Amino acid sequence: MPIRQITVIGTGHIGGSLCLALKKHRFLGRIVGCDRAPVLERAQAHGVIDDGITNPADAVRGSQLVVLATPVSAIIDLIERLGPALPAGTLLSDVGSTKAEILSRASAVFGKSAGTRFLACHPMAGKEQSGVENADPGLFQGAAWFVTPVAGQKIHDGLSGEYLEWIEKLGARIASLDAVEHDRLCGWISHLPQMISTALE
């Protein structure tokens, strides 16, 4: 079943940029945003989303793809809250910056079906300016888009495959790696500049 409706929970800088990028590259389906009411109002005013719903359980209805674009702690909470109620034909994904704990929680919620129900992702993109007002449809052009599969997951099959095709259309470069390796790598990337700065003082 092709993706006809996408819900993005967290319509800030990353979530909003994803919405705008999909629209720019001719995703013709409906994009539903879920956030606080004032954020949704700004997102709609900027043409980021087609509809805004504050309640996550209501926002995901009718969507084939749900993307969690909130801080990591909220992603983990939403996996637990939304996961058991999502239809089997809905793919849940995220953009969290750490993956091991997120993947562990998704595996606990979805069990043996985690490989078809959840796709753990982390786009290496962003700017200093936050908020939906700074959403950029070109944000992912040339950026690495990490995927950390569960054991045996065929990420290019079914809905996850279709989603990743869209990610490639946005100009991102998909790279698959182990969740623990991802977290170690991103830890070095994020801390290295600070370490160098401290050493030079």
Residue frames as a rotation matrix with the C-alpha (Angstrom) as fourth column:
MET 1
0.582 0.813 0.000 0.00
0.813 -0.582 0.000 0.00
0.000 0.000 -1.000 0.00
PRO 2
-0.218 -0.714 0.666 1.61
0.639 -0.620 -0.456 3.28
0.738 0.326 0.591 -1.02
ILE 3
-0.563 -0.063 -0.824 2.08
0.752 -0.453 -0.479 6.06
-0.343 -0.889 0.302 1.49
ARG 4
-0.088 0.643 0.761 -0.88
0.715 -0.491 0.498 8.42
0.693 0.588 -0.417 1.12
GLN 5
0.752 0.322 0.575 -0.78
-0.152 -0.764 0.627 10.15
0.641 -0.559 -0.526 4.50
ILE 6
-0.211 -0.880 -0.425 2.13
0.589 0.232 -0.774 10.96
0.780 -0.414 0.470 6.80
THR 7
0.922 0.384 0.054 1.93
0.174 -0.533 0.828 12.17
0.347 -0.754 -0.558 10.39
VAL 8
-0.188 -0.978 0.088 4.92
0.377 -0.154 -0.913 14.07
0.907 -0.138 0.398 11.73
ILE 9
0.816 0.409 -0.409 4.88
0.506 -0.163 0.847 14.41
0.280 -0.898 -0.341 15.51
GLY 10
0.196 -0.744 -0.638 7.07
0.521 -0.472 0.711 17.38
-0.831 -0.472 0.295 16.36
THR 11
0.602 0.126 0.789 6.84
0.787 -0.258 -0.560 20.07
0.133 0.958 -0.254 13.69
GLY 12
0.614 -0.505 -0.607 9.91
0.040 -0.748 0.663 22.05
-0.788 -0.431 -0.439 14.70
HIS 13
0.107 -0.666 -0.738 13.08
-0.816 -0.483 0.318 22.55
-0.568 0.569 -0.595 12.68
ILE 14
-0.860 -0.491 0.138 13.74
-0.348 0.762 0.546 18.93
-0.373 0.421 -0.827 11.66
GLY 15
-0.394 0.791 0.468 10.12
0.594 0.608 -0.527 17.77
-0.701 0.070 -0.709 11.47
GLY 16
0.506 0.596 -0.623 9.06
-0.031 -0.709 -0.704 20.92
-0.862 0.376 -0.340 9.64
SER 17
-0.220 -0.684 -0.696 11.98
-0.827 -0.247 0.505 20.63
-0.517 0.687 -0.511 7.20
LEU 18
-0.858 -0.031 0.512 10.99
0.131 0.952 0.277 17.03
-0.496 0.305 -0.813 6.45
CYS 19
0.120 0.986 0.112 7.43
0.556 0.027 -0.831 18.14
-0.822 0.162 -0.545 5.68
LEU 20
0.498 0.041 -0.866 8.57
-0.460 -0.835 -0.304 20.96
-0.735 0.549 -0.397 3.41
ALA 21
-0.573 -0.789 -0.219 11.10
-0.649 0.274 0.710 18.73
-0.500 0.549 -0.670 1.64
LEU 22
-0.600 0.439 0.669 8.43
0.482 0.865 -0.136 16.11
-0.639 0.241 -0.731 0.93
LYS 23
0.506 0.823 -0.258 6.14
0.319 -0.456 -0.831 18.77
-0.801 0.339 -0.493 -0.50
LYS 24
0.172 -0.537 -0.826 8.96
-0.709 -0.650 0.275 20.23
-0.684 0.538 -0.492 -2.60
HIS 25
-0.821 -0.554 -0.140 9.67
-0.512 0.605 0.610 16.80
-0.254 0.572 -0.780 -4.10
ARG 26
-0.424 0.749 -0.509 6.04
-0.777 -0.012 0.630 16.25
0.466 0.662 0.587 -5.02
PHE 27
-0.926 0.334 -0.177 4.66
0.377 0.779 -0.500 14.09
-0.029 -0.530 -0.848 -2.26
LEU 28
-0.669 0.710 0.220 1.00
-0.277 -0.513 0.812 14.46
0.689 0.483 0.540 -3.16
GLY 29
-0.129 0.617 -0.776 -0.48
0.720 0.596 0.355 12.85
0.682 -0.513 -0.521 -0.08
ARG 30
0.699 0.483 0.528 -1.66
-0.055 -0.700 0.712 14.53
0.713 -0.527 -0.462 3.12
ILE 31
-0.435 -0.850 -0.298 0.82
0.410 0.107 -0.906 15.64
0.802 -0.516 0.302 5.78
VAL 32
0.719 0.694 0.037 -0.55
0.191 -0.248 0.950 15.90
0.668 -0.676 -0.311 9.31
GLY 33
-0.411 -0.853 0.323 1.43
-0.119 -0.302 -0.946 17.72
0.904 -0.427 0.023 11.99
CYS 34
0.649 0.551 -0.525 1.16
0.470 0.253 0.846 17.04
0.599 -0.795 -0.095 15.71
ASP 35
-0.603 -0.798 0.003 2.48
0.538 -0.409 -0.737 19.51
0.590 -0.443 0.675 18.25
ARG 36
-0.490 0.421 -0.763 1.31
0.604 -0.467 -0.646 22.22
-0.628 -0.777 -0.026 20.63
ALA 37
0.460 0.840 0.289 -1.46
0.793 -0.241 -0.560 24.38
-0.400 0.487 -0.777 19.18
PRO 38
0.665 -0.205 -0.718 0.65
-0.256 -0.966 0.039 27.57
-0.702 0.157 -0.695 18.71
VAL 39
-0.471 -0.878 0.082 3.34
-0.287 0.240 0.927 25.58
-0.834 0.413 -0.365 16.87
LEU 40
-0.362 0.421 0.832 0.75
0.772 0.636 0.014 23.98
-0.523 0.647 -0.555 14.60
GLU 41
0.719 0.631 -0.292 -0.72
0.402 -0.719 -0.567 27.39
-0.568 0.290 -0.771 13.81
ARG 42
0.238 -0.724 -0.647 2.71
-0.610 -0.630 0.480 28.64
-0.755 0.281 -0.592 12.71
ALA 43
-0.639 -0.490 0.594 3.35
0.066 0.734 0.676 25.43
-0.767 0.471 -0.436 10.76
GLN 44
0.099 0.767 0.634 0.11
0.877 0.233 -0.420 25.83
-0.470 0.598 -0.650 8.83
ALA 45
0.769 0.163 -0.618 0.76
0.003 -0.968 -0.251 29.53
-0.639 0.191 -0.745 8.27
HIS 46
-0.100 -0.908 -0.407 4.13
-0.705 -0.225 0.673 28.63
-0.702 0.354 -0.618 6.69
GLY 47
0.501 0.394 -0.770 2.59
-0.851 0.384 -0.358 25.90
0.154 0.835 0.528 4.52
VAL 48
-0.568 -0.805 0.172 4.52
-0.823 0.549 -0.147 23.17
0.024 -0.225 -0.974 6.32
ILE 49
-0.890 0.322 0.323 1.55
0.195 0.909 -0.368 20.88
-0.412 -0.264 -0.872 7.04
ASP 50
-0.689 0.717 0.106 -1.89
0.063 -0.086 0.994 20.26
0.722 0.692 0.014 5.59
ASP 51
0.521 0.850 0.082 -3.58
-0.092 -0.040 0.995 19.76
0.849 -0.526 0.057 8.95
GLY 52
-0.604 -0.738 0.300 -2.62
-0.362 -0.080 -0.929 20.10
0.710 -0.670 -0.219 12.60
ILE 53
0.583 0.747 -0.319 -3.83
-0.073 0.439 0.896 17.92
0.809 -0.499 0.310 15.49
THR 54
0.071 -0.594 0.801 -2.59
-0.884 -0.411 -0.226 18.29
0.463 -0.692 -0.554 19.06
ASN 55
0.444 0.158 0.882 -3.47
-0.685 0.694 0.220 14.78
-0.578 -0.702 0.417 20.29
PRO 56
-0.565 -0.779 -0.272 -0.97
-0.771 0.383 0.508 12.17
-0.292 0.497 -0.817 19.01
ALA 57
-0.633 0.370 0.680 -3.51
0.220 0.928 -0.300 9.33
-0.742 -0.040 -0.669 19.11
ASP 58
0.518 0.851 -0.088 -5.83
0.217 -0.230 -0.949 11.32
-0.827 0.473 -0.304 16.87
ALA 59
0.306 -0.463 -0.832 -3.05
-0.754 -0.651 0.085 12.66
-0.581 0.601 -0.548 14.64
VAL 60
-0.700 -0.699 0.146 -1.87
-0.494 0.622 0.607 9.20
-0.515 0.353 -0.781 13.54
ARG 61
0.013 0.790 0.613 -5.27
0.136 0.606 -0.784 7.99
-0.991 0.093 -0.099 12.36
GLY 62
0.896 0.436 0.083 -5.30
0.091 0.002 -0.996 7.14
-0.434 0.900 -0.037 8.67
SER 63
0.450 -0.808 -0.380 -1.54
-0.885 -0.461 -0.068 7.52
-0.120 0.367 -0.923 8.23
GLN 64
0.917 -0.233 -0.325 0.63
0.092 0.914 -0.394 4.83
0.389 0.331 0.860 6.68
LEU 65
-0.084 -0.988 -0.127 3.76
0.682 0.036 -0.730 6.50
0.726 -0.148 0.671 8.08
VAL 66
0.962 0.271 0.028 4.29
0.154 -0.626 0.764 8.20
0.225 -0.731 -0.644 11.45
VAL 67
0.036 -0.993 0.114 7.57
0.512 -0.079 -0.855 10.05
0.858 0.090 0.506 12.06
LEU 68
0.788 0.146 -0.598 8.56
0.613 -0.270 0.742 11.00
-0.053 -0.952 -0.302 15.60
ALA 69
0.043 -0.752 0.658 10.56
0.571 -0.522 -0.634 14.24
0.820 0.403 0.406 15.40
THR 70
0.880 0.259 0.399 10.68
-0.208 -0.545 0.812 15.11
0.428 -0.797 -0.426 19.09
PRO 71
-0.036 -0.885 0.464 13.52
-0.978 -0.066 -0.200 14.95
0.208 -0.461 -0.863 21.66
VAL 72
-0.585 -0.317 -0.747 14.73
-0.340 0.932 -0.129 11.41
0.737 0.179 -0.652 22.38
SER 73
-0.965 0.229 0.129 12.97
-0.049 0.326 -0.944 11.11
-0.258 -0.917 -0.303 25.74
ALA 74
-0.149 0.959 -0.240 9.65
-0.709 -0.272 -0.650 12.00
-0.689 0.074 0.721 24.09
ILE 75
-0.159 0.019 -0.987 10.33
-0.872 0.466 0.149 9.57
0.463 0.885 -0.057 21.24
ILE 76
-0.914 -0.237 -0.330 10.71
-0.066 0.888 -0.455 6.72
0.401 -0.394 -0.827 23.73
ASP 77
-0.704 0.708 0.053 7.51
-0.154 -0.079 -0.985 7.74
-0.693 -0.702 0.164 25.51
LEU 78
-0.013 0.736 -0.677 5.58
-0.919 -0.275 -0.281 7.99
-0.393 0.619 0.680 22.22
ILE 79
-0.565 -0.225 -0.793 6.76
-0.572 0.801 0.180 4.57
0.595 0.555 -0.581 21.07
GLU 80
-0.976 0.172 -0.135 5.26
0.216 0.672 -0.708 3.11
-0.032 -0.720 -0.693 24.23
ARG 81
-0.469 0.841 -0.269 2.04
-0.224 -0.408 -0.885 5.14
-0.855 -0.355 0.379 24.00
LEU 82
0.116 0.535 -0.837 1.35
-0.911 -0.278 -0.304 4.86
-0.395 0.798 0.455 20.28
GLY 83
-0.700 -0.584 -0.410 3.03
-0.711 0.620 0.332 1.62
0.061 0.524 -0.849 19.26
PRO 84
-0.866 0.344 0.364 0.51
0.180 0.892 -0.414 -0.88
-0.467 -0.293 -0.834 20.67
ALA 85
0.052 0.983 -0.175 -2.44
0.146 -0.181 -0.973 0.99
-0.988 0.025 -0.153 19.12
LEU 86
-0.273 -0.198 -0.941 -1.02
-0.806 -0.487 0.336 1.53
-0.525 0.851 -0.026 15.64
PRO 87
0.823 0.568 0.006 -2.49
-0.448 0.656 -0.608 -0.64
-0.349 0.497 0.794 12.86
ALA 88
0.368 -0.699 0.614 -0.21
0.380 0.715 0.586 -3.36
-0.849 0.018 0.528 11.53
GLY 89
0.400 -0.147 0.905 -0.05
0.913 -0.019 -0.406 -1.51
0.076 0.989 0.126 8.20
THR 90
0.954 -0.094 0.286 1.43
-0.102 -0.995 0.017 1.64
0.282 -0.045 -0.958 9.73
LEU 91
0.196 -0.958 -0.208 5.18
0.766 0.282 -0.578 2.20
0.612 -0.046 0.789 9.86
LEU 92
0.983 0.009 -0.183 6.57
0.137 -0.700 0.701 4.11
-0.122 -0.714 -0.689 12.85
SER 93
0.225 -0.948 0.223 9.89
0.774 0.035 -0.632 5.90
0.591 0.315 0.742 12.40
ASP 94
0.796 -0.022 -0.605 11.92
0.454 -0.639 0.621 8.55
-0.400 -0.769 -0.499 14.20
VAL 95
0.602 -0.658 0.452 14.75
0.164 -0.453 -0.876 11.06
0.781 0.602 -0.165 13.76
GLY 96
0.991 -0.127 0.041 16.32
-0.063 -0.178 0.982 10.68
-0.117 -0.976 -0.184 17.21
SER 97
0.491 -0.869 -0.056 20.02
-0.747 -0.387 -0.540 11.42
0.448 0.307 -0.840 17.69
THR 98
-0.617 -0.620 0.485 20.68
-0.760 0.629 -0.162 8.32
-0.205 -0.469 -0.859 19.81
LYS 99
-0.097 0.585 -0.805 19.46
-0.818 0.414 0.399 4.93
0.567 0.697 0.439 18.67
ALA 100
-0.798 -0.291 -0.528 20.26
-0.074 0.917 -0.393 2.05
0.598 -0.274 -0.753 21.04
GLU 101
-0.869 0.494 0.001 17.66
0.038 0.069 -0.997 2.88
-0.493 -0.867 -0.078 23.69
ILE 102
-0.201 0.811 -0.550 15.05
-0.886 -0.390 -0.251 3.86
-0.418 0.437 0.796 21.09
LEU 103
-0.249 0.048 -0.967 15.57
-0.713 0.667 0.217 0.60
0.655 0.744 -0.132 19.21
SER 104
-0.961 -0.120 -0.250 15.44
0.082 0.739 -0.669 -1.40
0.266 -0.663 -0.700 22.43
ARG 105
-0.627 0.778 -0.035 12.14
-0.281 -0.267 -0.922 0.17
-0.726 -0.569 0.386 23.38
ALA 106
-0.043 0.603 -0.797 10.66
-0.997 -0.080 -0.007 -0.36
-0.068 0.794 0.604 19.89
SER 107
-0.570 -0.236 -0.787 11.74
-0.391 0.920 0.008 -4.02
0.722 0.313 -0.617 19.96
ALA 108
-0.972 0.234 -0.034 10.02
0.128 0.401 -0.907 -4.45
-0.199 -0.886 -0.419 23.34
VAL 109
-0.348 0.891 -0.292 6.80
-0.559 -0.447 -0.699 -2.84
-0.753 -0.080 0.653 22.10
PHE 110
0.256 0.469 -0.845 6.58
-0.966 0.087 -0.244 -4.51
-0.041 0.879 0.475 18.68
GLY 111
0.380 -0.120 0.917 8.27
-0.321 0.913 0.253 -7.80
-0.868 -0.390 0.308 19.49
LYS 112
-0.224 -0.495 0.840 8.94
0.515 0.671 0.533 -10.08
-0.827 0.552 0.104 16.53
SER 113
0.464 0.486 0.741 7.21
0.884 -0.200 -0.423 -7.65
-0.057 0.851 -0.522 14.16
ALA 114
0.418 -0.340 -0.842 9.59
0.210 -0.866 0.454 -4.78
-0.884 -0.367 -0.291 14.97
GLY 115
-0.600 -0.769 0.221 11.35
0.350 -0.005 0.937 -5.27
-0.720 0.639 0.272 11.64
THR 116
-0.531 0.478 0.699 8.21
0.765 -0.083 0.638 -4.37
0.363 0.874 -0.322 9.71
ARG 117
0.500 0.843 -0.197 6.66
0.832 -0.406 0.377 -1.93
0.238 -0.353 -0.905 12.19
PHE 118
0.841 -0.254 -0.478 9.56
0.092 -0.803 0.589 0.37
-0.533 -0.539 -0.652 13.15
LEU 119
0.478 -0.735 0.480 12.41
0.728 0.027 -0.685 2.04
0.491 0.677 0.548 11.25
ALA 120
0.597 -0.343 -0.726 15.04
0.532 -0.508 0.677 3.76
-0.601 -0.790 -0.121 13.39
CYS 121
0.393 -0.400 0.828 16.55
0.773 -0.344 -0.533 6.77
0.498 0.850 0.174 11.64
HIS 122
0.411 -0.286 -0.865 18.79
0.520 -0.706 0.481 9.76
-0.749 -0.648 -0.142 12.34
PRO 123
0.695 -0.181 0.696 19.34
0.590 -0.410 -0.696 12.45
0.411 0.894 -0.178 9.71
MET 124
-0.085 -0.805 -0.587 22.67
0.903 -0.311 0.296 14.21
-0.421 -0.505 0.753 10.27
ALA 125
-0.371 0.078 0.925 21.26
0.595 -0.745 0.302 17.62
0.713 0.662 0.230 9.51
GLY 126
0.495 0.580 -0.647 20.27
0.867 -0.373 0.329 20.76
-0.050 -0.724 -0.688 11.32
LYS 127
-0.068 -0.469 0.880 21.05
0.357 -0.835 -0.418 24.42
0.931 0.286 0.225 11.85
GLU 128
-0.909 -0.334 -0.251 21.60
0.354 -0.297 -0.887 26.66
0.221 -0.895 0.388 14.83
GLN 129
-0.664 0.728 0.170 18.18
-0.741 -0.671 -0.021 28.24
0.099 -0.140 0.985 14.38
SER 130
-0.904 0.409 0.124 15.37
0.351 0.876 -0.331 26.14
-0.244 -0.255 -0.936 15.82
GLY 131
-0.303 0.896 -0.324 11.62
-0.120 -0.373 -0.920 26.24
-0.945 -0.240 0.221 15.32
VAL 132
0.148 0.484 0.862 9.28
0.775 0.485 -0.405 25.70
-0.615 0.728 -0.304 12.41
GLU 133
0.847 0.156 -0.509 9.95
-0.094 -0.897 -0.432 29.24
-0.524 0.413 -0.745 11.19
ASN 134
0.040 -0.934 -0.354 13.43
-0.871 -0.206 0.445 28.05
-0.489 0.291 -0.822 10.22
ALA 135
0.323 0.148 0.935 12.30
0.177 0.961 -0.214 24.86
-0.930 0.235 0.284 8.48
ASP 136
-0.134 -0.535 -0.834 14.24
-0.810 -0.426 0.403 24.37
-0.571 0.730 -0.376 5.25
PRO 137
0.840 0.538 0.078 13.15
-0.392 0.699 -0.598 22.10
-0.376 0.471 0.798 2.38
GLY 138
0.612 -0.680 -0.404 16.79
-0.336 0.239 -0.911 21.74
0.716 0.693 -0.082 1.31
LEU 139
0.466 -0.430 0.773 18.07
-0.878 -0.114 0.465 20.76
-0.112 -0.895 -0.431 4.77
PHE 140
0.537 -0.182 0.824 18.68
-0.166 0.935 0.314 17.09
-0.827 -0.305 0.471 3.90
GLN 141
0.959 -0.212 -0.188 20.36
-0.181 0.050 -0.982 17.69
0.218 0.976 0.010 0.54
GLY 142
0.201 -0.959 -0.202 23.70
-0.324 0.129 -0.937 15.87
0.924 0.253 -0.285 0.70
ALA 143
-0.029 -0.170 0.985 23.21
-0.996 -0.075 -0.042 14.91
0.081 -0.983 -0.167 4.36
ALA 144
-0.849 -0.221 -0.481 23.79
-0.167 0.974 -0.154 11.43
0.502 -0.050 -0.863 5.77
TRP 145
0.163 0.921 0.353 20.58
-0.924 0.017 0.382 9.70
0.346 -0.388 0.854 6.85
PHE 146
-0.825 -0.563 0.056 21.50
-0.535 0.744 -0.399 6.91
0.183 -0.359 -0.915 9.25
VAL 147
0.430 0.878 -0.211 19.29
-0.711 0.474 0.519 3.82
0.556 -0.074 0.828 9.57
THR 148
-0.672 -0.625 0.396 19.90
-0.734 0.497 -0.463 1.40
0.093 -0.602 -0.793 12.45
PRO 149
0.050 0.781 -0.622 17.91
-0.617 0.514 0.596 -1.78
0.785 0.354 0.508 11.70
VAL 150
0.371 0.097 0.923 16.89
-0.783 0.568 0.255 -4.51
-0.500 -0.817 0.287 14.10
ALA 151
-0.593 -0.678 0.435 18.44
-0.381 0.712 0.589 -7.91
-0.709 0.183 -0.681 13.42
GLY 152
-0.648 0.254 0.718 17.35
0.601 0.749 0.278 -9.28
-0.467 0.612 -0.638 10.06
GLN 153
0.247 0.805 -0.540 15.32
0.205 -0.588 -0.782 -6.19
-0.947 0.083 -0.310 9.11
LYS 154
-0.351 -0.258 0.900 14.93
0.924 0.062 0.378 -5.68
-0.154 0.964 0.216 5.36
ILE 155
-0.329 0.184 -0.926 14.86
0.325 -0.899 -0.294 -1.90
-0.887 -0.398 0.236 5.31
HIS 156
-0.824 -0.028 -0.566 14.25
-0.465 -0.538 0.703 -1.64
-0.324 0.843 0.430 1.57
ASP 157
-0.780 0.624 -0.050 11.10
0.509 0.678 0.531 -3.78
0.365 0.389 -0.846 1.61
GLY 158
0.001 0.943 -0.334 7.50
0.989 0.049 0.142 -2.60
0.150 -0.331 -0.932 2.04
LEU 159
0.876 0.465 0.133 6.67
0.432 -0.876 0.215 0.74
0.216 -0.130 -0.968 3.62
SER 160
0.524 -0.748 -0.407 10.17
0.175 -0.373 0.911 1.27
-0.833 -0.549 -0.065 4.96
GLY 161
-0.360 -0.639 0.680 11.53
0.797 0.168 0.580 0.85
-0.485 0.751 0.449 1.45
GLU 162
0.274 0.543 0.794 9.06
0.846 -0.528 0.069 3.37
0.457 0.653 -0.604 0.07
TYR 163
0.946 0.046 -0.322 9.92
0.235 -0.780 0.580 5.83
-0.225 -0.624 -0.748 2.85
LEU 164
0.118 -0.986 -0.117 13.64
0.321 -0.074 0.944 5.48
-0.940 -0.149 0.308 2.15
GLU 165
-0.191 -0.098 0.977 12.99
0.981 -0.036 0.188 6.10
0.017 0.995 0.103 -1.54
TRP 166
0.781 0.509 0.363 11.44
0.482 -0.860 0.170 9.41
0.399 0.042 -0.916 -0.53
ILE 167
0.716 -0.581 -0.387 14.44
0.161 -0.402 0.902 10.17
-0.679 -0.708 -0.194 1.69
GLU 168
-0.276 -0.834 0.478 16.73
0.725 0.146 0.673 9.65
-0.631 0.532 0.564 -1.30
LYS 169
0.192 0.429 0.883 14.53
0.893 -0.448 0.024 11.97
0.406 0.784 -0.469 -3.36
LEU 170
0.969 0.177 -0.173 15.15
0.241 -0.831 0.501 14.64
-0.055 -0.527 -0.848 -0.73
GLY 171
0.585 -0.805 0.098 18.86
-0.375 -0.375 -0.848 14.37
0.719 0.459 -0.521 -1.53
ALA 172
0.454 -0.410 0.791 19.97
-0.839 0.103 0.534 12.49
-0.301 -0.906 -0.297 1.59
ARG 173
-0.150 -0.594 -0.790 22.51
-0.647 0.663 -0.375 9.65
0.747 0.455 -0.484 1.52
ILE 174
0.777 0.564 0.279 21.26
-0.587 0.488 0.646 6.58
0.228 -0.666 0.710 3.38
ALA 175
-0.372 -0.891 -0.260 23.76
-0.566 0.440 -0.697 4.67
0.736 -0.112 -0.668 5.52
SER 176
0.744 0.643 -0.184 22.89
-0.301 0.568 0.766 1.57
0.597 -0.514 0.616 7.56
LEU 177
-0.425 -0.898 -0.111 24.80
-0.272 0.243 -0.931 0.70
0.863 -0.366 -0.347 10.72
ASP 178
-0.183 0.280 -0.942 24.43
0.770 0.637 0.040 -0.94
0.612 -0.718 -0.332 14.12
ALA 179
0.719 0.605 0.342 22.70
0.271 -0.697 0.664 1.18
0.640 -0.385 -0.665 16.78
VAL 180
0.754 -0.498 -0.429 25.56
0.463 -0.060 0.884 0.94
-0.466 -0.865 0.186 19.30
GLU 181
-0.267 -0.863 0.428 28.09
0.935 -0.123 0.334 1.81
-0.235 0.489 0.840 16.60
HIS 182
0.126 0.420 0.899 25.91
0.615 -0.744 0.261 4.76
0.779 0.520 -0.352 15.58
ASP 183
0.947 0.317 -0.049 25.77
0.223 -0.543 0.810 6.10
0.230 -0.778 -0.585 19.12
ARG 184
0.352 -0.902 -0.249 29.52
0.672 0.058 0.739 5.73
-0.652 -0.427 0.626 19.55
LEU 185
-0.349 -0.467 0.813 30.17
0.925 -0.314 0.216 7.50
0.154 0.827 0.541 16.23
CYS 186
0.323 0.567 0.758 27.75
0.431 -0.801 0.416 10.33
0.842 0.192 -0.503 16.92
GLY 187
0.872 -0.094 -0.480 29.17
0.450 -0.231 0.863 10.72
-0.192 -0.968 -0.159 20.41
TRP 188
-0.146 -0.989 -0.011 32.59
0.822 -0.127 0.555 11.37
-0.550 0.072 0.832 18.90
ILE 189
-0.306 0.063 0.950 31.19
0.795 -0.532 0.291 13.70
0.524 0.844 0.113 16.25
SER 190
0.627 0.683 0.376 29.25
0.354 -0.679 0.643 15.79
0.694 -0.270 -0.668 18.77
HIS 191
0.905 -0.262 -0.334 31.95
0.287 -0.201 0.937 15.90
-0.313 -0.944 -0.107 21.45
LEU 192
0.185 -0.925 0.332 35.07
0.981 0.195 -0.004 16.21
-0.061 0.326 0.943 19.29
PRO 193
0.149 -0.137 0.979 34.71
0.405 -0.895 -0.187 19.96
0.902 0.424 -0.078 18.56
GLN 194
0.881 0.222 0.417 34.28
-0.271 -0.484 0.832 20.66
0.387 -0.846 -0.367 22.28
MET 195
0.763 -0.643 -0.060 37.31
0.516 0.551 0.656 18.52
-0.389 -0.532 0.752 23.15
ILE 196
0.036 -0.761 0.648 39.46
0.932 -0.208 -0.296 20.35
0.361 0.615 0.701 20.59
SER 197
0.399 0.212 0.892 38.25
0.054 -0.977 0.208 23.72
0.915 -0.035 -0.401 21.83
THR 198
0.994 -0.011 0.104 39.08
-0.105 -0.025 0.994 22.78
-0.008 -1.000 -0.026 25.43
ALA 199
0.505 -0.858 0.097 42.54
0.810 0.510 0.290 21.50
-0.298 -0.068 0.952 24.44
LEU 200
-0.029 -0.519 0.854 43.34
0.790 -0.536 -0.299 24.77
0.613 0.666 0.426 22.67
GLU 201
0.837 0.412 0.359 42.41
0.119 -0.778 0.616 27.00
0.534 -0.474 -0.701 25.60
